[in-house]
Amino acid sequence: MIAVLILLYVGLLFLAVKLKLIQLTTFWKISPLIWFVFLNIALIIPMQFYAPGGPVLTARYSVQIVPNVGGQVIEVPVQANEPLSKGDVLFRIDPIPYQAAVDNIAAGLDLARTRLGQAQRLVERGAGTVFDVESAQAQVAQLEAGLANAQYNLDSTVVRAPSDGYVTNVALRVGARVAAAPLASVLPFIETGDPILGMQVSQKDLRYVEAGQSAEIAFKMYPGRVYNAQVVRVLPASAPGIQAPSGSAAAPQRIAHAPLWVRLKLQDLSELPKLPAGATGTGAIYTDKGAPTQVIRRIMIRMDAIINYLSPM
């Protein structure tokens, strides 16, 4: 932007000299340098913290699908990247061993309930003891709990979508064996809904950024357009500042002044027909200070939107 302003000034200066409106004295010869210094001090430098800009990344929440039970896969009805609703079947595990466990416990529970009834009748007749009744009651309670757990395992052989979304990279096939292990994800599930928009802002430019301030985004996918947005929050932590628990004392490390994340949201999602995870763009935040300098940022982001027609990066 500063180069455009300098070229504009030089062009006007050249025109003024040609039309003999001014004489090309030493002052006018060095005036482009003076103009350059003035622009930096009066507009460009203040603009960086009154209207900070930075790259924008679109993200979505991902759920790693891990079954609650292990076994052999007998059906995978889903297709990659096809929309799914909450509760839709992702895949089925062979239920035979789990159904057998349910039937086995259910049979034992029926017998335990029969013995409980017999023990209660014997007590009523004075031919039994309270201890026998209590023992029978405990056995019934244990079997009921076991049956609930077995039924839960049986129901878990049908793995369903946890929310609206889609699965991607579906490599799971009928005949594969899956395990109920924390790190044994078999499908990546991507939630749909409002996209997560994160903008990276240099630390020195964050001083006046607050929630609720207006912003604008120019997406690479939609060249020539600028979308209105709003600041949700400045994220209170980033990876370099998080200390993981360990048995070691604090050790020195190289500190880099990495940018921090600002969460944005689009003011009108209906204007945006499609915004997949990984979509990028350029963002600008307009703080409550330095309104004159924000004009330059508004021009710059619109220039970025037009350049998006030509530049792939």
Solvent accessible surface area in square Angstrom, and as a share of the most:
residue,aa,sasa,rsa
1,M,44,0.20
2,I,40,0.20
3,A,60,0.46
4,V,71,0.41
5,L,30,0.15
6,I,36,0.18
7,L,128,0.64
8,L,105,0.52
9,Y,44,0.17
10,V,61,0.35
11,G,39,0.37
12,L,104,0.52
13,L,20,0.10
14,F,125,0.52
15,L,96,0.48
16,A,19,0.15
17,V,42,0.24
18,K,129,0.55
19,L,109,0.54
20,K,178,0.76
21,L,130,0.64
22,I,43,0.22
23,Q,146,0.65
24,L,92,0.46
25,T,65,0.38
26,T,99,0.58
27,F,111,0.46
28,W,76,0.27
29,K,127,0.54
30,I,86,0.44
31,S,5,0.03
32,P,32,0.20
33,L,118,0.59
34,I,80,0.41
35,W,73,0.26
36,F,84,0.35
37,V,69,0.40
38,F,104,0.43
39,L,2,0.01
40,N,33,0.17
41,I,116,0.59
42,A,40,0.31
43,L,41,0.20
44,I,21,0.11
45,I,87,0.44
46,P,20,0.13
47,M,6,0.02
48,Q,60,0.27
49,F,37,0.15
50,Y,51,0.19
51,A,0,0.00
52,P,0,0.00
53,G,23,0.22
54,G,13,0.13
55,P,81,0.51
56,V,2,0.01
57,L,74,0.37
58,T,1,0.01
59,A,39,0.30
60,R,53,0.19
61,Y,133,0.51
62,S,60,0.39
63,V,49,0.28
64,Q,104,0.46
65,I,11,0.06
66,V,45,0.26
67,P,4,0.02
68,N,92,0.47
69,V,9,0.05
70,G,25,0.24
71,G,10,0.10
72,Q,79,0.35
73,V,1,0.01
74,I,80,0.40
75,E,68,0.31
76,V,29,0.17
77,P,61,0.38
78,V,11,0.07
79,Q,120,0.54
80,A,43,0.33
81,N,94,0.48
82,E,89,0.40
83,P,117,0.73
84,L,26,0.13
85,S,62,0.40
86,K,147,0.62
87,G,30,0.29
88,D,56,0.29
89,V,27,0.15
90,L,0,0.00
91,F,0,0.00
92,R,81,0.29
93,I,1,0.01
94,D,37,0.19
95,P,47,0.29
96,I,124,0.63
97,P,78,0.49
98,Y,44,0.17
99,Q,74,0.33
100,A,56,0.43
101,A,41,0.32
102,V,14,0.08
103,D,78,0.40
104,N,110,0.56
105,I,39,0.20
106,A,33,0.25
107,A,62,0.48
108,G,28,0.27
109,L,5,0.02
110,D,86,0.44
111,L,92,0.46
112,A,3,0.02
113,R,115,0.42
114,T,72,0.42
115,R,125,0.46
116,L,28,0.14
117,G,19,0.18
118,Q,86,0.38
119,A,14,0.11
120,Q,70,0.31
121,R,118,0.43
122,L,81,0.40
123,V,51,0.29
124,E,142,0.64
125,R,183,0.67
126,G,69,0.66
127,A,76,0.59
128,G,25,0.24
129,T,74,0.43
130,V,93,0.54
131,F,149,0.62
132,D,71,0.37
133,V,18,0.10
134,E,97,0.43
135,S,50,0.32
136,A,13,0.10
137,Q,82,0.36
138,A,51,0.40
139,Q,79,0.35
140,V,13,0.08
141,A,58,0.45
142,Q,130,0.58
143,L,43,0.21
144,E,74,0.33
145,A,64,0.50
146,G,25,0.24
147,L,45,0.22
148,A,65,0.50
149,N,89,0.46
150,A,6,0.05
151,Q,72,0.32
152,Y,120,0.46
153,N,39,0.20
154,L,25,0.13
155,D,85,0.44
156,S,13,0.09
157,T,3,0.02
158,V,37,0.21
159,V,18,0.10
160,R,128,0.47
161,A,4,0.03
162,P,55,0.35
163,S,27,0.18
164,D,76,0.40
165,G,2,0.01
166,Y,50,0.19
167,V,0,0.00
168,T,41,0.24
169,N,114,0.58
170,V,20,0.12
171,A,77,0.59
172,L,14,0.07
173,R,148,0.54
174,V,98,0.56
175,G,37,0.35
176,A,36,0.28
177,R,180,0.66
178,V,11,0.07
179,A,52,0.40
180,A,57,0.44
181,A,38,0.29
182,P,123,0.78
183,L,178,0.89
184,A,34,0.27
185,S,47,0.30
186,V,37,0.21
187,L,0,0.00
188,P,33,0.21
189,F,0,0.00
190,I,26,0.13
191,E,50,0.22
192,T,71,0.41
193,G,50,0.49
194,D,110,0.57
195,P,16,0.10
196,I,30,0.15
197,L,1,0.00
198,G,11,0.11
199,M,0,0.00
200,Q,56,0.25
201,V,1,0.00
202,S,47,0.30
203,Q,81,0.36
204,K,116,0.49
205,D,14,0.07
206,L,23,0.11
207,R,142,0.52
208,Y,64,0.25
209,V,11,0.06
210,E,107,0.48
211,A,70,0.54
212,G,44,0.42
213,Q,12,0.05
214,S,52,0.33
215,A,2,0.01
216,E,8,0.04
217,I,0,0.00
218,A,1,0.00
219,F,0,0.00
220,K,61,0.26
221,M,85,0.38
222,Y,40,0.15
223,P,37,0.23
224,G,36,0.34
225,R,117,0.43
226,V,39,0.23
227,Y,5,0.02
228,N,87,0.45
229,A,0,0.00
230,Q,54,0.24
231,V,3,0.02
232,V,41,0.24
233,R,113,0.41
234,V,51,0.30
235,L,63,0.31
236,P,129,0.81
237,A,62,0.48
238,S,27,0.18
239,A,84,0.65
240,P,98,0.62
241,G,70,0.67
242,I,115,0.59
243,Q,153,0.68
244,A,67,0.52
245,P,136,0.85
246,S,84,0.54
247,G,90,0.87
248,S,89,0.58
249,A,93,0.72
250,A,110,0.85
251,A,79,0.61
252,P,136,0.85
253,Q,135,0.60
254,R,229,0.84
255,I,137,0.70
256,A,77,0.59
257,H,162,0.72
258,A,36,0.28
259,P,58,0.37
260,L,49,0.25
261,W,76,0.27
262,V,0,0.00
263,R,61,0.22
264,L,1,0.00
265,K,105,0.45
266,L,17,0.09
267,Q,107,0.47
268,D,65,0.34
269,L,70,0.35
270,S,100,0.65
271,E,79,0.35
272,L,17,0.09
273,P,110,0.69
274,K,133,0.57
275,L,10,0.05
276,P,48,0.30
277,A,51,0.40
278,G,46,0.44
279,A,9,0.07
280,T,62,0.36
281,G,10,0.09
282,T,47,0.28
283,G,1,0.01
284,A,0,0.00
285,I,0,0.00
286,Y,8,0.03
287,T,9,0.05
288,D,118,0.61
289,K,102,0.43
290,G,22,0.22
291,A,69,0.54
292,P,101,0.63
293,T,10,0.06
294,Q,15,0.07
295,V,82,0.47
296,I,16,0.08
297,R,32,0.12
298,R,89,0.33
299,I,71,0.36
300,M,49,0.22
301,I,2,0.01
302,R,100,0.36
303,M,60,0.27
304,D,48,0.25
305,A,2,0.02
306,I,109,0.55
307,I,83,0.42
308,N,20,0.10
309,Y,143,0.54
310,L,158,0.79
311,S,36,0.23
312,P,121,0.76
313,M,183,0.82
